[in-house]
Amino acid sequence: MLVLSLVLVPIVVGLALLVVRNENPTMSRTIGALVALYTLVAAVASHGSEWSYRWLSRPFEASFHFGDTAISYWLVLLLAICTLCAILATNVPRQRAFIAQMLLLEGAMLGLFLARDLLLFALFWDLMLLPVFFTLLGWGEHVATAWRYFIYNFAGGLCLLLATAAFGMLFGSTDVIGRSDVHLVGAWVPWIFWGFAIAFLVKTPVWPLHTWMPLTYSDTPSPMVAVVSAVQSKGGLYGLIAIGMAFMPDYLKAYAGIFVVLGVISLLYGAFVAVTQNDAKRVVAYSSLSHLGLIVIALASFNATALQGAVIYIVAHGLFSAALFLILGFVESREETRSLVRLGGLGAANPRLAGALCIAALAALGLPGLAGFVGELVILTGIFQAGFTIPAILALIPIVLASAYMLRLFQGIMNGPEVPDLPVRRDLGWLEGLALAPLVLALVVLGVNPHALTTFDASAYNAVASTLQGGTR
């Protein structure tokens, strides 16, 4: 039952906060932080446990089946940490309702990563769209951005739902995540594969399905976009591993060239556009497109080393992207702008803020000793081992460009002359520092000692292990 409570507690408390009328922001943030802390503790305590209840028997078997796996465990921990940090950093109008949406988002994403049934996975896939959609409408008042986000991701979710239904009809059950006896045959399998693949590529996202992402990341309040960028985008990558690679490896291999091309284009396009941006949040948004493109290449290479690097980089990207968006939120709240043309000289009066931004930016550009470097290095090694020489060489270009746009981001905000007409600056408060500390510390610890992530049990992914060793299904 503990694993079930991981999903239910944030959702129930989030709904309760929507109903109550107490607008005390401190109370709302305290409740939200306690729930997020509970999910972190419960995620560790419930590791390896499962809960299941039969849902459907016809036209195929489906269950309310929850439990983590070797890789989803790290995503659950990443989500719990990022949500806790984001809630601690929250300081927005109508804070009660915003914290409620944050908890609903966390609960829906926990349901996604803990679902062991494909139909349950598909339902949570769509449910996690709603908090972001309503937040864009209610807080940023960006109607066009909200609908672009919803239409793109709902269309992907519809493909996922249709593919899941076809999967269930063909195999007889959708209670399959984590099983090793799943074997699909028939003329419909390629269509099922692409139904899943489109949904995953939209969510990640990759070029040219990415156009919802820059607007969403720049228009959503920073605490929520920190969680969306850090964790929600990983739903697509997790799906490629746990569903595409596990159940339809032959088709993923057959179409690997398409995934590699899309990954390379995303990698290059995101990096080149990030260099040109003056909006600080847009810089991080396009850098995310580039970083996630590298992970897509790693997964398409079907190499065990590259998969290990992908897992490391998924976690590392989540940590430094969450830290970057929270820091940029702090900067925007102080200076009332996030334009690199208007900012400058904050470092002198804000040494703690400058230090946090420096570590997050250096992790994003792949400095040795921080988590981002380890992930990039292992991925590139795996890609070379798999014989993807040209993609590996092309991947070096965005890695160099990352130094350019991240250093430009840091220098444009923290260095240079102070802008006299900006509001009075103040350094990080204790609560803001508390929100950033776990993310910054994790980047350093995983950079120095990534052992836990590099030795995950690939056999827990059933078909994944045999697939990476060259087996077929």
C-alpha positions in Angstrom: 0.0 0.0 0.0 3.0 2.4 0.5 3.7 2.5 -3.2 0.0 3.3 -3.9 0.1 6.1 -1.3 3.0 7.6 -3.4 0.5 8.4 -6.1 -2.7 9.1 -4.0 -1.3 11.4 -1.3 -0.2 14.2 -3.7 -3.4 14.0 -5.7 -5.7 13.9 -2.7 -3.9 16.8 -0.9 -3.7 18.8 -4.2 -7.5 18.4 -4.7 -8.1 19.4 -1.1 -6.0 22.6 -1.5 -8.1 23.5 -4.6 -11.3 23.2 -2.5 -10.3 25.1 0.7 -10.4 28.9 0.8 -7.5 29.6 3.1 -5.1 31.9 1.2 -2.2 31.8 3.7 0.8 31.3 1.4 3.1 30.0 4.2 0.6 27.3 5.1 0.1 26.2 1.5 3.8 26.0 0.9 4.4 24.1 4.2 1.7 21.6 3.3 3.1 21.2 -0.2 6.7 20.7 1.1 5.6 18.1 3.6 3.7 16.1 1.0 6.7 16.3 -1.3 9.0 15.2 1.5 6.6 12.3 2.2 6.9 11.2 -1.4 10.7 11.3 -1.2 10.8 9.2 2.0 8.1 6.8 0.8 9.8 6.3 -2.6 13.0 5.1 -0.8 11.0 3.0 1.7 8.8 1.3 -1.0 11.6 0.5 -3.5 11.0 -2.9 -4.9 7.4 -3.3 -3.6 4.3 -3.6 -5.8 0.5 -3.1 -5.5 -2.0 -4.5 -7.9 -5.8 -4.8 -8.4 -7.5 -6.3 -11.4 -9.3 -3.6 -13.3 -10.5 -5.1 -16.6 -11.0 -8.6 -17.9 -12.4 -7.8 -21.3 -11.6 -7.0 -24.1 -8.2 -7.5 -22.5 -6.7 -7.7 -19.0 -5.7 -4.5 -17.3 -4.8 -3.7 -13.7 -4.2 -0.9 -11.3 -0.6 -2.2 -10.9 2.1 0.1 -9.4 5.7 -0.6 -8.6 9.1 0.9 -9.5 11.7 -0.7 -11.8 15.5 -0.2 -11.9 15.3 3.0 -14.0 11.9 4.4 -13.0 13.1 4.3 -9.4 15.7 7.1 -10.2 13.0 9.1 -12.0 10.7 8.8 -9.0 13.5 10.1 -6.7 14.3 12.8 -9.2 10.7 13.9 -9.3 10.3 13.9 -5.5 13.5 16.0 -5.0 12.7 18.5 -7.8 9.1 18.9 -6.6 10.2 19.5 -3.0 12.8 22.1 -4.2 10.3 23.8 -6.5 7.6 24.1 -3.8 10.1 25.6 -1.4 11.0 28.1 -4.1 7.4 29.0 -4.9 6.4 32.6 -4.3 3.6 33.4 -6.7 0.1 35.1 -6.6 -2.7 32.7 -5.5 -0.1 30.4 -4.0 -2.6 27.9 -2.6 -4.0 27.0 -6.0 -0.5 26.9 -7.6 0.8 24.5 -4.9 -2.3 22.4 -5.5 -1.4 22.2 -9.2 2.2 21.3 -8.4 1.0 18.4 -6.2 -1.5 17.2 -8.8 1.4 17.3 -11.3 3.6 15.3 -9.0 0.9 12.7 -8.3 0.2 12.2 -12.0 3.9 11.8 -12.9 4.4 9.4 -10.0 1.5 7.4 -11.4 3.2 7.4 -14.8 6.6 6.2 -13.6 5.2 3.7 -11.2 2.6 2.2 -13.5 3.2 -1.4 -14.5 0.2 -1.5 -16.7 0.3 0.1 -20.1 -3.3 1.4 -19.9 -2.6 2.9 -16.5 0.5 4.4 -18.0 -1.5 6.0 -20.9 -4.1 7.4 -18.5 -1.5 9.2 -16.3 0.2 10.3 -19.5 -2.8 12.5 -20.3 -3.6 13.4 -16.7 -0.2 15.1 -16.2 -1.1 17.6 -19.0 -3.8 19.2 -17.0 -1.9 20.9 -14.2 0.5 22.6 -16.7 -2.4 23.6 -19.0 -4.4 25.2 -16.2 -1.3 26.9 -14.8 -0.5 28.5 -18.1 -4.1 29.7 -18.3 -4.4 30.9 -14.8 -1.0 32.3 -13.8 0.8 33.3 -17.0 -2.4 34.0 -18.9 -0.7 32.7 -22.0 -3.7 31.2 -23.8 -2.0 30.4 -27.1 0.9 28.7 -25.3 -1.4 26.7 -23.1 -3.4 25.4 -26.1 -0.2 24.7 -28.1 1.2 22.6 -25.2 -2.1 20.8 -24.7 -2.8 20.0 -28.4 0.7 18.7 -29.2 0.8 16.5 -26.1 -2.8 15.4 -26.2 -2.3 14.4 -29.8 0.7 12.3 -28.7 -1.3 10.9 -25.8 -4.1 9.9 -28.2 -1.5 8.0 -30.3 -0.3 6.4 -27.1 -3.8 5.4 -26.0 -4.7 3.9 -29.4 -1.4 2.0 -29.5 -2.1 0.7 -26.0 -5.6 -0.5 -26.9 -4.2 -2.3 -30.0 -1.4 -3.8 -27.8 -3.9 -5.1 -25.4 -6.1 -6.6 -28.1 -3.1 -8.3 -29.7 -1.4 -9.6 -26.6 -4.5 -10.0 -24.4 -3.2 -7.9 -21.5 -1.7 -4.5 -20.8 -0.3 -5.5 -17.5 3.1 -6.0 -19.0 5.7 -3.4 -17.9 8.5 -5.3 -16.3 7.6 -8.7 -17.8 9.9 -10.7 -20.0 7.4 -12.9 -21.8 5.9 -10.3 -24.1 6.1 -11.1 -27.8 4.0 -9.3 -30.4 3.5 -10.6 -33.9 1.2 -9.5 -36.7 0.8 -6.8 -39.3 -0.4 -4.3 -36.7 2.9 -4.3 -34.7 4.6 -1.6 -36.8 1.6 0.7 -36.3 1.6 0.0 -32.6 5.3 0.8 -32.4 4.8 4.2 -34.1 1.8 5.0 -32.0 4.1 4.7 -29.0 7.1 6.3 -30.7 5.2 9.5 -31.8 3.9 10.0 -28.3 7.4 9.6 -26.8 9.1 11.9 -29.4 6.5 14.6 -28.8 7.0 14.5 -25.0 10.8 14.4 -25.0 10.7 16.5 -27.4 12.7 16.2 -30.6 12.8 18.3 -33.7 10.4 19.0 -35.4 7.9 18.1 -32.7 9.4 20.5 -30.2 7.6 23.8 -31.0 5.4 23.6 -27.9 8.4 23.4 -25.7 10.2 26.9 -25.9 7.0 28.8 -25.3 5.8 26.5 -22.5 9.2 26.7 -20.7 9.4 30.5 -21.0 5.7 31.3 -20.1 5.1 28.8 -17.2 6.0 30.0 -13.7 9.6 28.9 -12.9 8.8 26.4 -10.1 6.5 24.4 -12.3 8.7 24.6 -15.4 11.6 23.4 -13.3 9.6 20.2 -12.7 8.4 19.9 -16.3 11.8 20.3 -17.8 13.5 18.1 -15.2 11.1 15.2 -15.1 8.0 15.4 -17.3 10.1 15.5 -20.5 11.8 12.3 -19.3 8.5 10.4 -19.7 9.2 10.0 -23.4 12.7 8.7 -22.8 11.5 6.4 -20.1 8.8 5.1 -22.5 11.4 4.4 -25.2 13.3 2.3 -22.7 10.6 0.5 -20.8 8.2 0.0 -23.7 9.9 0.4 -27.1 13.1 -1.2 -26.2 11.6 -3.9 -24.0 8.7 -5.0 -26.1 9.4 -4.0 -29.7 13.2 -4.0 -29.9 13.3 -5.3 -33.5 11.3 -2.3 -34.7 13.3 0.1 -32.7 16.4 -1.3 -34.3 14.8 -1.2 -37.8 14.0 2.4 -37.4 17.0 3.4 -35.4 18.3 5.5 -38.3 15.3 7.8 -38.1 15.7 8.3 -34.3 19.4 9.0 -34.7 18.7 11.6 -37.4 16.1 13.3 -35.3 18.4 13.2 -32.3 21.3 14.7 -34.2 19.1 17.5 -35.7 17.7 18.3 -32.2 21.2 18.2 -30.7 22.6 20.7 -33.3 19.5 22.9 -33.7 18.9 23.3 -30.0 22.5 24.3 -29.4 22.8 26.8 -32.3 19.5 28.5 -31.3 20.4 28.6 -27.6 23.5 30.7 -28.6 21.3 33.3 -30.2 18.7 33.8 -27.4 18.5 36.8 -25.2 15.7 35.5 -23.0 17.5 33.5 -20.2 14.7 30.9 -20.0 14.7 30.4 -23.7 18.5 29.7 -23.5 17.8 26.9 -21.1 14.8 25.7 -23.0 16.7 25.2 -26.3 19.7 23.8 -24.4 17.3 21.1 -23.1 16.3 20.3 -26.7 20.0 19.8 -27.5 20.8 17.7 -24.4 17.7 15.4 -24.9 18.7 14.9 -28.5 21.9 13.3 -27.3 20.0 10.9 -25.1 17.8 9.9 -28.0 20.9 9.0 -30.0 22.2 7.0 -27.1 19.0 4.9 -26.9 18.9 4.4 -30.6 22.5 3.1 -30.6 21.4 -0.1 -28.7 24.6 -0.2 -26.8 24.8 -1.1 -23.1 27.3 1.6 -22.3 25.3 4.2 -24.1 22.2 3.2 -22.1 24.1 3.6 -18.8 25.2 7.0 -20.0 21.6 7.9 -20.9 20.4 7.0 -17.4 23.1 9.1 -15.8 22.4 12.0 -18.2 18.6 11.8 -17.7 19.2 12.3 -13.9 21.9 14.9 -14.4 19.8 16.9 -16.9 16.9 16.9 -14.5 19.1 18.2 -11.7 20.8 21.0 -13.5 17.7 22.1 -15.6 15.6 22.3 -12.4 18.4 24.3 -10.7 18.7 26.7 -13.7 15.0 27.4 -14.0 14.6 28.0 -10.2 17.6 30.4 -10.3 16.3 32.2 -13.3 13.0 32.5 -11.5 14.8 34.1 -8.5 16.5 36.5 -10.9 13.3 37.5 -12.6 11.5 38.1 -9.4 14.2 40.4 -8.2 15.0 42.3 -11.5 11.5 42.0 -13.2 13.2 40.9 -16.4 15.0 37.8 -17.7 16.5 39.6 -20.8 20.3 39.2 -21.0 20.4 42.6 -22.7 18.8 44.2 -19.6 20.6 42.2 -16.9 24.2 42.5 -15.6 26.3 42.8 -12.5 24.2 40.8 -10.1 27.2 38.7 -8.8 28.7 41.5 -6.7 25.7 41.8 -4.5 24.5 38.2 -4.8 27.5 35.9 -4.3 25.3 32.9 -3.2 23.0 33.3 -6.2 26.0 33.6 -8.4 27.7 30.5 -6.9 24.5 28.4 -7.5 24.1 29.6 -11.1 27.8 28.9 -11.7 27.6 25.3 -10.6 24.4 24.6 -12.5 25.7 26.2 -15.7 29.0 24.4 -15.4 27.1 21.1 -15.0 25.1 21.9 -18.1 28.1 22.6 -20.2 29.7 19.3 -19.0 32.5 20.4 -16.7 34.5 17.4 -15.3 33.6 16.7 -11.7 29.9 17.4 -12.1 27.1 15.0 -13.1 26.6 16.3 -16.7 30.2 15.4 -17.7 29.9 11.8 -16.6 26.7 11.3 -18.6 28.1 12.9 -21.8 31.3 11.0 -21.6 29.6 7.6 -21.1 27.1 8.3 -23.9 29.8 9.3 -26.4 31.8 6.2 -25.5 28.8 4.0 -26.1 27.9 5.6 -29.4 31.5 5.1 -30.7 31.4 1.5 -29.5 28.1 1.0 -31.4 29.8 2.2 -34.6 27.8 5.5 -34.8 31.0 7.5 -35.6 29.5 10.4 -37.5 26.7 11.1 -34.9 29.4 10.9 -32.2 31.6 13.4 -34.0 28.6 15.8 -34.7 27.7 15.6 -31.0 31.0 17.2 -30.1 29.8 20.5 -31.8 26.9 21.1 -29.4 29.1 20.2 -26.4 31.5 23.0 -27.4 28.5 25.4 -28.1 27.2 24.5 -24.6 30.2 26.3 -23.2 29.4 29.3 -25.2 25.8 29.7 -24.3 26.1 28.7 -20.7 29.0 31.1 -20.0 27.1 33.8 -21.9 24.1 33.1 -19.6 26.2 33.4 -16.5 28.2 36.4 -17.5 25.2 38.2 -18.9 23.4 37.9 -15.5 26.2 38.0 -12.9 29.2 39.8 -14.5 29.7 43.1 -16.2 28.5 46.6 -15.0 25.4 46.9 -12.9 22.3 48.2 -14.6 21.3 51.3 -12.6 17.6 51.4 -13.2 16.9 47.8 -12.0 15.3 47.2 -8.6 17.5 46.8 -5.5 19.1 43.4 -5.5 19.3 41.0 -2.6 21.1 37.7 -2.2 19.4 34.3 -1.7 17.3 34.0 1.3 17.5 31.0 3.6 14.4 29.3 2.0 15.7 29.9 -1.5 19.1 28.5 -0.5 17.3 25.5 1.0 15.5 24.9 -2.3 18.7 25.0 -4.4 21.0 23.1 -2.0 19.8 19.5 -2.7 20.0 20.0 -6.5 23.5 21.6 -6.3 24.7 19.0 -3.9 23.4 16.1 -6.0 25.2 17.5 -9.1 28.5 17.5 -7.2 28.0 14.1 -5.6 26.9 12.3 -8.8 29.7 14.0 -10.7 32.3 12.7 -8.3 30.7 9.3 -7.6 28.2 8.2 -10.3 28.6 4.5 -9.2 25.0 4.0 -8.1 23.6 5.1 -11.5 26.2 3.3 -13.7 25.6 -0.1 -12.0 21.8 -0.2 -12.3 20.5 -3.8 -12.8 19.7 -4.0 -16.5 18.2 -7.4 -16.0 15.3 -5.7 -14.2 14.3 -4.4 -17.6 13.7 -8.0 -18.8 14.0 -7.7 -22.6 16.2 -4.7 -22.5 19.2 -6.6 -21.3 19.0 -9.3 -23.9 18.3 -6.7 -26.6 21.4 -4.7 -25.7 23.4 -7.9 -25.9 22.2 -8.5 -29.4 19.3 -10.8 -28.7 16.0 -10.7 -30.5 12.5 -11.3 -29.4 
